[in-house]
Amino acid sequence: IVIVISVLAGKPGFSSALTPKEVLVIANFNAAYSLNLALYYMKKRGIPESNLIKLWVDDKEKISRKDYDEQIADPVRNFLKSKGEKREIKCIVTMYGVPLTILPYKKKAPKNKKSPKKKKLSGNSNSIMEDENSSVDSELSLVLLQDHNIGGWIPNPYFIASVNKGFMISKSDVLMVSRLDGPSEKIVRRIIDDSIETEARGLSGRAYLDARWPDKKGKKGSAYQLYDRSLHKAAKRIEESGLIEKVILEQSEELFQSGDGVDAALYSGWYSLGRYIDAFSWQKGAIGYHIASSECVTLKSKRNRGWCKMMLEKGVSATLGPVGEPYVQAFPPPEIFFSLILDGKFTLAESYILSVPYLSWKMVLIGDPLYRPFKNSNKKKIDTQID
Protein backbone atom coordinates (compact mmCIF):
# COMPACT_ATOMS: atom_id res chain seq x y z
CA ILE A 1 0.00 0.00 0.00
CA VAL A 2 1.40 3.38 -0.94
CA ILE A 3 0.27 6.49 0.88
CA VAL A 4 1.16 9.94 -0.34
CA ILE A 5 1.01 12.50 2.45
CA SER A 6 0.75 15.45 0.10
CA VAL A 7 -2.52 14.03 -1.23
CA LEU A 8 -3.89 12.88 2.12
CA ALA A 9 -3.13 16.23 3.73
CA GLY A 10 -6.39 17.49 2.25
CA LYS A 11 -8.47 14.78 3.92
CA PRO A 12 -7.96 15.47 7.63
CA GLY A 13 -9.67 18.85 7.52
CA PHE A 14 -6.43 20.75 8.15
CA SER A 15 -6.85 23.70 5.80
CA SER A 16 -3.65 25.11 7.28
CA ALA A 17 -1.41 24.49 10.27
CA LEU A 18 -3.00 24.63 13.71
CA THR A 19 -3.32 28.21 14.96
CA PRO A 20 -3.31 29.68 18.50
CA LYS A 21 -7.03 30.53 18.41
CA GLU A 22 -7.77 26.84 17.82
CA VAL A 23 -6.04 25.75 21.03
CA LEU A 24 -7.86 25.22 24.33
CA VAL A 25 -5.69 25.18 27.48
CA ILE A 26 -6.68 23.22 30.59
CA ALA A 27 -5.11 24.09 33.96
CA ASN A 28 -5.64 22.63 37.42
CA PHE A 29 -6.42 25.41 39.88
CA ASN A 30 -5.61 22.96 42.69
CA ALA A 31 -2.04 22.29 41.50
CA ALA A 32 0.94 24.55 42.15
CA TYR A 33 2.27 26.29 39.01
CA SER A 34 -0.44 24.86 36.72
CA LEU A 35 -2.34 28.09 36.15
CA ASN A 36 0.80 30.24 36.02
CA LEU A 37 2.30 27.94 33.38
CA ALA A 38 -0.95 28.00 31.40
CA LEU A 39 -1.00 31.81 31.37
CA TYR A 40 2.71 31.92 30.49
CA TYR A 41 2.19 29.56 27.54
CA MET A 42 -0.90 31.37 26.30
CA LYS A 43 0.87 34.73 26.37
CA LYS A 44 3.92 33.34 24.55
CA ARG A 45 1.78 31.78 21.82
CA GLY A 46 -0.91 34.44 21.57
CA ILE A 47 -3.73 32.09 22.60
CA PRO A 48 -6.93 34.03 23.45
CA GLU A 49 -7.62 34.43 27.18
CA SER A 50 -11.08 32.95 26.64
CA ASN A 51 -9.47 29.65 25.57
CA LEU A 52 -8.69 28.64 29.14
CA ILE A 53 -10.48 26.19 31.40
CA LYS A 54 -9.63 26.15 35.12
CA LEU A 55 -10.40 22.79 36.70
CA TRP A 56 -10.31 21.78 40.36
CA VAL A 57 -9.04 18.21 40.65
CA ASP A 58 -6.63 16.39 42.96
CA ASP A 59 -2.99 17.19 42.28
CA LYS A 60 -2.15 13.56 41.51
CA GLU A 61 -1.05 11.79 38.35
CA LYS A 62 -3.84 9.21 38.58
CA ILE A 63 -7.55 9.87 38.67
CA SER A 64 -10.56 7.57 39.01
CA ARG A 65 -12.84 7.12 36.02
CA LYS A 66 -15.71 8.67 37.97
CA ASP A 67 -13.70 11.76 38.89
CA TYR A 68 -12.39 12.07 35.35
CA ASP A 69 -15.93 12.02 33.98
CA GLU A 70 -17.27 14.53 36.50
CA GLN A 71 -14.30 16.83 37.09
CA ILE A 72 -12.55 16.87 33.70
CA ALA A 73 -14.63 15.47 30.84
CA ASP A 74 -17.95 17.12 31.73
CA PRO A 75 -16.57 20.67 32.17
CA VAL A 76 -14.50 20.42 28.98
CA ARG A 77 -17.40 18.97 26.99
CA ASN A 78 -19.78 21.64 28.26
CA PHE A 79 -17.32 24.39 27.35
CA LEU A 80 -16.89 23.06 23.83
CA LYS A 81 -20.60 22.53 23.26
CA SER A 82 -21.38 26.03 24.52
CA LYS A 83 -19.51 27.37 21.49
CA GLY A 84 -21.97 25.67 19.16
CA GLU A 85 -21.31 25.82 15.43
CA LYS A 86 -18.89 28.71 15.96
CA ARG A 87 -16.47 26.49 17.90
CA GLU A 88 -12.96 26.91 16.54
CA ILE A 89 -11.16 24.65 19.01
CA LYS A 90 -9.28 21.79 17.35
CA CYS A 91 -6.68 21.04 20.00
CA ILE A 92 -6.55 20.68 23.79
CA VAL A 93 -3.45 21.27 25.90
CA THR A 94 -3.34 19.67 29.34
CA MET A 95 -0.99 21.60 31.62
CA TYR A 96 1.36 20.57 34.39
CA GLY A 97 -0.81 19.44 37.33
CA VAL A 98 -3.61 17.89 35.26
CA PRO A 99 -3.84 14.12 35.99
CA LEU A 100 -2.06 11.80 33.58
CA THR A 101 -3.80 8.41 33.90
CA ILE A 102 -7.41 7.27 34.29
CA LEU A 103 -7.87 4.25 36.54
CA PRO A 104 -10.40 1.53 35.61
CA TYR A 105 -13.74 1.27 37.35
CA LYS A 106 -13.50 -0.65 40.62
CA LYS A 107 -16.64 -2.62 39.87
CA LYS A 108 -17.46 -4.10 36.50
CA ALA A 109 -20.88 -5.09 35.18
CA PRO A 110 -21.78 -8.80 35.43
CA LYS A 111 -20.64 -10.82 32.45
CA ASN A 112 -24.23 -11.57 31.42
CA LYS A 113 -25.15 -7.89 31.47
CA LYS A 114 -24.34 -5.82 28.43
CA SER A 115 -22.83 -2.40 29.03
CA PRO A 116 -23.44 0.44 26.55
CA LYS A 117 -19.77 1.34 26.91
CA LYS A 118 -18.52 -2.11 25.96
CA LYS A 119 -18.82 -2.10 22.20
CA LYS A 120 -16.94 -4.81 20.41
CA LEU A 121 -13.70 -3.77 18.80
CA SER A 122 -13.04 -5.82 15.70
CA GLY A 123 -9.73 -7.64 15.76
CA ASN A 124 -8.86 -6.87 19.39
CA SER A 125 -7.89 -9.52 21.90
CA ASN A 126 -9.88 -10.11 25.07
CA SER A 127 -7.09 -8.57 27.13
CA ILE A 128 -7.44 -5.33 25.20
CA MET A 129 -11.24 -5.48 25.33
CA GLU A 130 -11.20 -5.61 29.13
CA ASP A 131 -8.60 -2.89 29.64
CA GLU A 132 -10.22 0.32 30.91
CA ASN A 133 -6.96 1.94 31.98
CA SER A 134 -6.12 4.85 29.68
CA SER A 135 -4.41 8.21 29.52
CA VAL A 136 -6.39 11.34 30.32
CA ASP A 137 -5.21 12.90 27.07
CA SER A 138 -6.23 10.02 24.83
CA GLU A 139 -9.71 10.03 26.36
CA LEU A 140 -9.95 13.80 25.97
CA SER A 141 -9.43 13.37 22.24
CA LEU A 142 -12.96 11.90 22.23
CA VAL A 143 -14.48 14.18 24.87
CA LEU A 144 -17.18 15.29 22.42
CA LEU A 145 -18.55 11.74 22.55
CA GLN A 146 -20.45 11.26 25.78
CA ASP A 147 -20.80 7.49 25.39
CA HIS A 148 -18.01 5.57 23.73
CA ASN A 149 -16.05 2.40 24.31
CA ILE A 150 -13.74 2.53 27.32
CA GLY A 151 -12.78 -1.14 27.33
CA GLY A 152 -10.11 -0.97 24.65
CA TRP A 153 -8.62 1.09 21.89
CA ILE A 154 -10.61 2.82 19.17
CA PRO A 155 -9.09 3.07 15.66
CA ASN A 156 -8.16 6.65 14.87
CA PRO A 157 -9.95 7.91 11.72
CA TYR A 158 -7.15 10.44 11.15
CA PHE A 159 -4.42 7.76 11.00
CA ILE A 160 -3.15 8.14 7.45
CA ALA A 161 -1.79 4.59 7.15
CA SER A 162 -5.03 2.91 8.16
CA VAL A 163 -6.45 0.24 5.87
CA ASN A 164 -9.85 0.36 7.58
CA LYS A 165 -12.77 1.12 5.31
CA GLY A 166 -15.04 2.16 8.14
CA PHE A 167 -14.54 3.62 11.61
CA MET A 168 -16.52 3.51 14.85
CA ILE A 169 -16.12 7.28 15.08
CA SER A 170 -15.82 10.14 12.61
CA LYS A 171 -13.13 12.78 12.29
CA SER A 172 -15.55 15.40 13.57
CA ASP A 173 -15.62 13.51 16.88
CA VAL A 174 -11.85 13.84 17.37
CA LEU A 175 -9.76 16.59 18.93
CA MET A 176 -5.98 16.81 18.98
CA VAL A 177 -4.50 16.66 22.48
CA SER A 178 -1.00 17.49 23.69
CA ARG A 179 0.46 17.93 27.17
CA LEU A 180 2.80 20.56 28.58
CA ASP A 181 4.05 18.62 31.55
CA GLY A 182 7.18 17.21 33.08
CA PRO A 183 9.14 16.53 36.25
CA SER A 184 9.13 20.17 37.32
CA GLU A 185 7.68 23.59 36.60
CA LYS A 186 11.10 24.72 35.40
CA ILE A 187 11.26 21.97 32.76
CA VAL A 188 7.80 22.83 31.41
CA ARG A 189 8.79 26.47 31.07
CA ARG A 190 11.97 25.38 29.28
CA ILE A 191 9.95 23.23 26.82
CA ILE A 192 7.80 26.24 25.93
CA ASP A 193 10.75 28.57 25.47
CA ASP A 194 12.89 26.06 23.55
CA SER A 195 10.07 25.20 21.16
CA ILE A 196 9.41 28.82 20.25
CA GLU A 197 13.11 29.65 19.90
CA THR A 198 13.85 26.55 17.80
CA GLU A 199 10.84 27.17 15.58
CA ALA A 200 12.24 30.59 14.69
CA ARG A 201 15.72 29.38 13.73
CA GLY A 202 15.08 25.74 12.78
CA LEU A 203 16.07 22.45 14.41
CA SER A 204 19.60 21.29 13.68
CA GLY A 205 21.73 18.36 14.73
CA ARG A 206 21.76 14.62 14.17
CA ALA A 207 19.12 11.90 13.99
CA TYR A 208 19.53 8.60 15.85
CA LEU A 209 17.43 5.57 14.92
CA ASP A 210 17.92 2.44 17.03
CA ALA A 211 16.57 -0.65 15.28
CA ARG A 212 17.07 -4.22 16.55
CA TRP A 213 17.73 -6.06 13.29
CA PRO A 214 19.07 -5.36 9.81
CA ASP A 215 16.37 -4.21 7.39
CA LYS A 216 13.70 -6.82 6.56
CA LYS A 217 14.91 -9.16 9.31
CA GLY A 218 13.10 -10.20 12.47
CA LYS A 219 9.96 -12.30 12.76
CA LYS A 220 8.20 -11.95 9.41
CA GLY A 221 4.72 -10.50 9.48
CA SER A 222 4.90 -9.45 13.12
CA ALA A 223 4.23 -5.99 14.51
CA TYR A 224 7.80 -6.01 15.78
CA GLN A 225 9.17 -6.48 12.28
CA LEU A 226 6.83 -3.77 10.97
CA TYR A 227 8.05 -1.21 13.49
CA ASP A 228 11.67 -2.22 13.12
CA ARG A 229 11.38 -1.68 9.37
CA SER A 230 9.70 1.65 10.05
CA LEU A 231 12.83 2.73 11.95
CA HIS A 232 14.95 1.83 8.91
CA LYS A 233 12.58 3.75 6.64
CA ALA A 234 12.58 6.72 8.99
CA ALA A 235 16.37 6.85 8.79
CA LYS A 236 16.15 6.89 5.00
CA ARG A 237 13.47 9.60 4.89
CA ILE A 238 15.34 11.83 7.33
CA GLU A 239 18.57 11.47 5.37
CA GLU A 240 16.82 12.21 2.06
CA SER A 241 15.27 15.36 3.48
CA GLY A 242 18.61 17.14 3.78
CA LEU A 243 17.30 18.85 6.91
CA ILE A 244 19.49 16.95 9.38
CA GLU A 245 23.27 17.03 9.21
CA LYS A 246 23.79 13.32 9.89
CA VAL A 247 21.67 10.19 10.39
CA ILE A 248 23.00 7.37 12.55
CA LEU A 249 21.21 4.02 12.26
CA GLU A 250 21.99 1.28 14.81
CA GLN A 251 20.68 -2.05 13.50
CA SER A 252 21.73 -4.63 16.06
CA GLU A 253 20.21 -5.67 19.39
CA GLU A 254 22.68 -3.35 21.11
CA LEU A 255 21.44 0.08 22.14
CA PHE A 256 23.18 3.42 21.90
CA GLN A 257 25.43 3.86 24.91
CA SER A 258 26.86 6.82 26.82
CA GLY A 259 28.57 9.25 24.48
CA ASP A 260 27.12 7.77 21.27
CA GLY A 261 24.37 10.36 20.72
CA VAL A 262 26.15 13.67 20.20
CA ASP A 263 23.99 16.67 19.15
CA ALA A 264 20.79 14.60 19.01
CA ALA A 265 17.89 16.42 17.32
CA LEU A 266 15.64 13.46 16.43
CA TYR A 267 15.49 10.01 18.03
CA SER A 268 13.45 6.85 18.01
CA GLY A 269 14.41 3.35 19.07
CA TRP A 270 13.77 0.36 21.30
CA TYR A 271 13.83 -1.68 23.66
CA SER A 272 15.00 -0.76 27.14
CA LEU A 273 11.89 -1.06 29.28
CA GLY A 274 11.72 1.64 31.94
CA ARG A 275 15.49 2.09 31.90
CA TYR A 276 16.59 5.27 30.16
CA ILE A 277 20.10 5.06 28.72
CA ASP A 278 21.91 8.36 29.02
CA ALA A 279 23.47 8.14 25.57
CA PHE A 280 22.49 11.52 24.14
CA SER A 281 23.35 15.17 24.35
CA TRP A 282 20.10 16.79 23.21
CA GLN A 283 19.90 19.79 20.92
CA LYS A 284 17.54 22.58 21.91
CA GLY A 285 14.11 21.68 20.48
CA ALA A 286 14.89 17.95 20.12
CA ILE A 287 12.08 15.47 19.46
CA GLY A 288 12.29 11.78 20.28
CA TYR A 289 10.54 8.73 21.67
CA HIS A 290 11.36 5.22 22.82
CA ILE A 291 9.15 2.34 21.72
CA ALA A 292 8.56 0.40 24.94
CA SER A 293 5.72 -0.29 27.35
CA SER A 294 4.81 2.05 30.20
CA GLU A 295 7.40 4.73 29.46
CA CYS A 296 4.99 7.45 30.60
CA VAL A 297 3.51 5.92 33.75
CA THR A 298 4.80 8.93 35.65
CA LEU A 299 6.46 12.25 34.92
CA LYS A 300 6.97 13.17 38.58
CA SER A 301 8.37 10.21 40.54
CA LYS A 302 12.03 10.84 41.35
CA ARG A 303 12.78 7.11 41.35
CA ASN A 304 11.34 6.50 37.90
CA ARG A 305 13.81 6.03 35.02
CA GLY A 306 11.26 5.81 32.22
CA TRP A 307 12.18 7.36 28.88
CA CYS A 308 9.55 10.11 28.79
CA LYS A 309 10.44 11.55 32.17
CA MET A 310 14.18 11.18 31.71
CA MET A 311 14.27 12.59 28.17
CA LEU A 312 12.40 15.67 29.40
CA GLU A 313 14.85 16.04 32.28
CA LYS A 314 17.79 15.72 29.90
CA GLY A 315 16.55 18.32 27.43
CA VAL A 316 14.08 17.17 24.76
CA SER A 317 11.21 19.47 23.85
CA ALA A 318 8.76 16.80 22.68
CA THR A 319 8.26 13.12 23.34
CA LEU A 320 5.50 10.54 23.60
CA GLY A 321 4.81 7.30 25.40
CA PRO A 322 2.19 5.09 27.07
CA VAL A 323 0.82 5.10 30.62
CA GLY A 324 0.47 1.31 30.54
CA GLU A 325 0.91 -1.66 28.20
CA PRO A 326 -0.15 -0.30 24.80
CA TYR A 327 1.04 -3.11 22.46
CA VAL A 328 3.64 -2.09 19.92
CA GLN A 329 1.11 -1.36 17.18
CA ALA A 330 -0.29 1.52 19.27
CA PHE A 331 2.83 3.65 18.74
CA PRO A 332 3.09 6.13 15.86
CA PRO A 333 5.26 4.44 13.20
CA PRO A 334 8.53 6.44 13.19
CA GLU A 335 8.60 6.73 9.41
CA ILE A 336 5.21 8.46 9.35
CA PHE A 337 5.66 10.63 12.44
CA PHE A 338 9.04 12.02 11.43
CA SER A 339 8.05 12.46 7.78
CA LEU A 340 5.24 14.73 8.91
CA ILE A 341 7.48 16.65 11.31
CA LEU A 342 10.09 17.17 8.60
CA ASP A 343 7.51 18.28 6.04
CA GLY A 344 7.15 21.59 7.84
CA LYS A 345 3.43 22.11 7.15
CA PHE A 346 2.26 20.14 10.15
CA THR A 347 2.52 21.12 13.81
CA LEU A 348 3.57 18.63 16.47
CA ALA A 349 -0.06 17.93 17.38
CA GLU A 350 -1.05 17.39 13.74
CA SER A 351 1.94 15.12 13.09
CA TYR A 352 0.87 13.04 16.07
CA ILE A 353 -2.85 12.77 15.31
CA LEU A 354 -2.07 11.71 11.73
CA SER A 355 0.36 9.03 12.87
CA VAL A 356 -1.10 7.54 16.07
CA PRO A 357 -3.18 4.44 15.23
CA TYR A 358 -5.58 4.39 18.21
CA LEU A 359 -7.50 6.70 20.54
CA SER A 360 -9.12 6.19 23.96
CA TRP A 361 -6.00 4.25 24.84
CA LYS A 362 -2.63 4.62 26.56
CA MET A 363 -0.59 7.10 24.54
CA VAL A 364 0.44 10.61 25.61
CA LEU A 365 2.03 13.36 23.51
CA ILE A 366 4.18 15.80 25.48
CA GLY A 367 5.18 19.10 23.93
CA ASP A 368 3.91 22.38 22.52
CA PRO A 369 1.17 21.36 20.05
CA LEU A 370 1.96 24.39 17.87
CA TYR A 371 5.65 23.49 17.52
CA ARG A 372 6.91 23.30 13.92
CA PRO A 373 10.69 22.91 14.01
CA PHE A 374 11.12 22.93 10.23
CA LYS A 375 8.52 25.48 9.16
CA ASN A 376 11.11 28.03 7.97
CA SER A 377 13.53 25.59 6.38
CA ASN A 378 14.68 26.47 2.88
CA LYS A 379 16.43 23.15 2.37
CA LYS A 380 15.28 20.29 0.17
CA LYS A 381 11.96 18.91 1.38
CA ILE A 382 11.46 15.28 2.26
CA ASP A 383 9.93 12.87 -0.24
CA THR A 384 6.62 12.37 1.53
CA GLN A 385 5.64 9.17 -0.22
CA ILE A 386 5.36 6.44 2.41
CA ASP A 387 5.26 2.74 1.61
C-alpha positions in Angstrom: 0.0 0.0 0.0 1.4 3.4 -0.9 0.3 6.5 0.9 1.2 9.9 -0.3 1.0 12.5 2.5 0.8 15.5 0.1 -2.5 14.0 -1.2 -3.9 12.9 2.1 -3.1 16.2 3.7 -6.4 17.5 2.2 -8.5 14.8 3.9 -8.0 15.5 7.6 -9.7 18.9 7.5 -6.4 20.8 8.1 -6.9 23.7 5.8 -3.7 25.1 7.3 -1.4 24.5 10.3 -3.0 24.6 13.7 -3.3 28.2 15.0 -3.3 29.7 18.5 -7.0 30.5 18.4 -7.8 26.8 17.8 -6.0 25.7 21.0 -7.9 25.2 24.3 -5.7 25.2 27.5 -6.7 23.2 30.6 -5.1 24.1 34.0 -5.6 22.6 37.4 -6.4 25.4 39.9 -5.6 23.0 42.7 -2.0 22.3 41.5 0.9 24.5 42.2 2.3 26.3 39.0 -0.4 24.9 36.7 -2.3 28.1 36.2 0.8 30.2 36.0 2.3 27.9 33.4 -0.9 28.0 31.4 -1.0 31.8 31.4 2.7 31.9 30.5 2.2 29.6 27.5 -0.9 31.4 26.3 0.9 34.7 26.4 3.9 33.3 24.6 1.8 31.8 21.8 -0.9 34.4 21.6 -3.7 32.1 22.6 -6.9 34.0 23.4 -7.6 34.4 27.2 -11.1 32.9 26.6 -9.5 29.7 25.6 -8.7 28.6 29.1 -10.5 26.2 31.4 -9.6 26.1 35.1 -10.4 22.8 36.7 -10.3 21.8 40.4 -9.0 18.2 40.6 -6.6 16.4 43.0 -3.0 17.2 42.3 -2.1 13.6 41.5 -1.1 11.8 38.3 -3.8 9.2 38.6 -7.6 9.9 38.7 -10.6 7.6 39.0 -12.8 7.1 36.0 -15.7 8.7 38.0 -13.7 11.8 38.9 -12.4 12.1 35.3 -15.9 12.0 34.0 -17.3 14.5 36.5 -14.3 16.8 37.1 -12.5 16.9 33.7 -14.6 15.5 30.8 -18.0 17.1 31.7 -16.6 20.7 32.2 -14.5 20.4 29.0 -17.4 19.0 27.0 -19.8 21.6 28.3 -17.3 24.4 27.4 -16.9 23.1 23.8 -20.6 22.5 23.3 -21.4 26.0 24.5 -19.5 27.4 21.5 -22.0 25.7 19.2 -21.3 25.8 15.4 -18.9 28.7 16.0 -16.5 26.5 17.9 -13.0 26.9 16.5 -11.2 24.7 19.0 -9.3 21.8 17.4 -6.7 21.0 20.0 -6.6 20.7 23.8 -3.5 21.3 25.9 -3.3 19.7 29.3 -1.0 21.6 31.6 1.4 20.6 34.4 -0.8 19.4 37.3 -3.6 17.9 35.3 -3.8 14.1 36.0 -2.1 11.8 33.6 -3.8 8.4 33.9 -7.4 7.3 34.3 -7.9 4.2 36.5 -10.4 1.5 35.6 -13.7 1.3 37.4 -13.5 -0.7 40.6 -16.6 -2.6 39.9 -17.5 -4.1 36.5 -20.9 -5.1 35.2 -21.8 -8.8 35.4 -20.6 -10.8 32.5 -24.2 -11.6 31.4 -25.2 -7.9 31.5 -24.3 -5.8 28.4 -22.8 -2.4 29.0 -23.4 0.4 26.6 -19.8 1.3 26.9 -18.5 -2.1 26.0 -18.8 -2.1 22.2 -16.9 -4.8 20.4 -13.7 -3.8 18.8 -13.0 -5.8 15.7 -9.7 -7.6 15.8 -8.9 -6.9 19.4 -7.9 -9.5 21.9 -9.9 -10.1 25.1 -7.1 -8.6 27.1 -7.4 -5.3 25.2 -11.2 -5.5 25.3 -11.2 -5.6 29.1 -8.6 -2.9 29.6 -10.2 0.3 30.9 -7.0 1.9 32.0 -6.1 4.8 29.7 -4.4 8.2 29.5 -6.4 11.3 30.3 -5.2 12.9 27.1 -6.2 10.0 24.8 -9.7 10.0 26.4 -9.9 13.8 26.0 -9.4 13.4 22.2 -13.0 11.9 22.2 -14.5 14.2 24.9 -17.2 15.3 22.4 -18.6 11.7 22.5 -20.4 11.3 25.8 -20.8 7.5 25.4 -18.0 5.6 23.7 -16.1 2.4 24.3 -13.7 2.5 27.3 -12.8 -1.1 27.3 -10.1 -1.0 24.7 -8.6 1.1 21.9 -10.6 2.8 19.2 -9.1 3.1 15.7 -8.2 6.7 14.9 -10.0 7.9 11.7 -7.1 10.4 11.2 -4.4 7.8 11.0 -3.2 8.1 7.4 -1.8 4.6 7.1 -5.0 2.9 8.2 -6.4 0.2 5.9 -9.9 0.4 7.6 -12.8 1.1 5.3 -15.0 2.2 8.1 -14.5 3.6 11.6 -16.5 3.5 14.8 -16.1 7.3 15.1 -15.8 10.1 12.6 -13.1 12.8 12.3 -15.6 15.4 13.6 -15.6 13.5 16.9 -11.9 13.8 17.4 -9.8 16.6 18.9 -6.0 16.8 19.0 -4.5 16.7 22.5 -1.0 17.5 23.7 0.5 17.9 27.2 2.8 20.6 28.6 4.0 18.6 31.6 7.2 17.2 33.1 9.1 16.5 36.3 9.1 20.2 37.3 7.7 23.6 36.6 11.1 24.7 35.4 11.3 22.0 32.8 7.8 22.8 31.4 8.8 26.5 31.1 12.0 25.4 29.3 9.9 23.2 26.8 7.8 26.2 25.9 10.8 28.6 25.5 12.9 26.1 23.5 10.1 25.2 21.2 9.4 28.8 20.2 13.1 29.6 19.9 13.9 26.6 17.8 10.8 27.2 15.6 12.2 30.6 14.7 15.7 29.4 13.7 15.1 25.7 12.8 16.1 22.4 14.4 19.6 21.3 13.7 21.7 18.4 14.7 21.8 14.6 14.2 19.1 11.9 14.0 19.5 8.6 15.8 17.4 5.6 14.9 17.9 2.4 17.0 16.6 -0.7 15.3 17.1 -4.2 16.5 17.7 -6.1 13.3 19.1 -5.4 9.8 16.4 -4.2 7.4 13.7 -6.8 6.6 14.9 -9.2 9.3 13.1 -10.2 12.5 10.0 -12.3 12.8 8.2 -12.0 9.4 4.7 -10.5 9.5 4.9 -9.4 13.1 4.2 -6.0 14.5 7.8 -6.0 15.8 9.2 -6.5 12.3 6.8 -3.8 11.0 8.0 -1.2 13.5 11.7 -2.2 13.1 11.4 -1.7 9.4 9.7 1.7 10.1 12.8 2.7 11.9 14.9 1.8 8.9 12.6 3.7 6.6 12.6 6.7 9.0 16.4 6.9 8.8 16.2 6.9 5.0 13.5 9.6 4.9 15.3 11.8 7.3 18.6 11.5 5.4 16.8 12.2 2.1 15.3 15.4 3.5 18.6 17.1 3.8 17.3 18.9 6.9 19.5 16.9 9.4 23.3 17.0 9.2 23.8 13.3 9.9 21.7 10.2 10.4 23.0 7.4 12.5 21.2 4.0 12.3 22.0 1.3 14.8 20.7 -2.0 13.5 21.7 -4.6 16.1 20.2 -5.7 19.4 22.7 -3.4 21.1 21.4 0.1 22.1 23.2 3.4 21.9 25.4 3.9 24.9 26.9 6.8 26.8 28.6 9.3 24.5 27.1 7.8 21.3 24.4 10.4 20.7 26.1 13.7 20.2 24.0 16.7 19.1 20.8 14.6 19.0 17.9 16.4 17.3 15.6 13.5 16.4 15.5 10.0 18.0 13.5 6.8 18.0 14.4 3.3 19.1 13.8 0.4 21.3 13.8 -1.7 23.7 15.0 -0.8 27.1 11.9 -1.1 29.3 11.7 1.6 31.9 15.5 2.1 31.9 16.6 5.3 30.2 20.1 5.1 28.7 21.9 8.4 29.0 23.5 8.1 25.6 22.5 11.5 24.1 23.4 15.2 24.4 20.1 16.8 23.2 19.9 19.8 20.9 17.5 22.6 21.9 14.1 21.7 20.5 14.9 17.9 20.1 12.1 15.5 19.5 12.3 11.8 20.3 10.5 8.7 21.7 11.4 5.2 22.8 9.1 2.3 21.7 8.6 0.4 24.9 5.7 -0.3 27.4 4.8 2.1 30.2 7.4 4.7 29.5 5.0 7.5 30.6 3.5 5.9 33.7 4.8 8.9 35.7 6.5 12.3 34.9 7.0 13.2 38.6 8.4 10.2 40.5 12.0 10.8 41.4 12.8 7.1 41.4 11.3 6.5 37.9 13.8 6.0 35.0 11.3 5.8 32.2 12.2 7.4 28.9 9.5 10.1 28.8 10.4 11.6 32.2 14.2 11.2 31.7 14.3 12.6 28.2 12.4 15.7 29.4 14.8 16.0 32.3 17.8 15.7 29.9 16.6 18.3 27.4 14.1 17.2 24.8 11.2 19.5 23.8 8.8 16.8 22.7 8.3 13.1 23.3 5.5 10.5 23.6 4.8 7.3 25.4 2.2 5.1 27.1 0.8 5.1 30.6 0.5 1.3 30.5 0.9 -1.7 28.2 -0.1 -0.3 24.8 1.0 -3.1 22.5 3.6 -2.1 19.9 1.1 -1.4 17.2 -0.3 1.5 19.3 2.8 3.6 18.7 3.1 6.1 15.9 5.3 4.4 13.2 8.5 6.4 13.2 8.6 6.7 9.4 5.2 8.5 9.4 5.7 10.6 12.4 9.0 12.0 11.4 8.1 12.5 7.8 5.2 14.7 8.9 7.5 16.7 11.3 10.1 17.2 8.6 7.5 18.3 6.0 7.1 21.6 7.8 3.4 22.1 7.1 2.3 20.1 10.2 2.5 21.1 13.8 3.6 18.6 16.5 -0.1 17.9 17.4 -1.1 17.4 13.7 1.9 15.1 13.1 0.9 13.0 16.1 -2.9 12.8 15.3 -2.1 11.7 11.7 0.4 9.0 12.9 -1.1 7.5 16.1 -3.2 4.4 15.2 -5.6 4.4 18.2 -7.5 6.7 20.5 -9.1 6.2 24.0 -6.0 4.3 24.8 -2.6 4.6 26.6 -0.6 7.1 24.5 0.4 10.6 25.6 2.0 13.4 23.5 4.2 15.8 25.5 5.2 19.1 23.9 3.9 22.4 22.5 1.2 21.4 20.0 2.0 24.4 17.9 5.6 23.5 17.5 6.9 23.3 13.9 10.7 22.9 14.0 11.1 22.9 10.2 8.5 25.5 9.2 11.1 28.0 8.0 13.5 25.6 6.4 14.7 26.5 2.9 16.4 23.2 2.4 15.3 20.3 0.2 12.0 18.9 1.4 11.5 15.3 2.3 9.9 12.9 -0.2 6.6 12.4 1.5 5.6 9.2 -0.2 5.4 6.4 2.4 5.3 2.7 1.6 
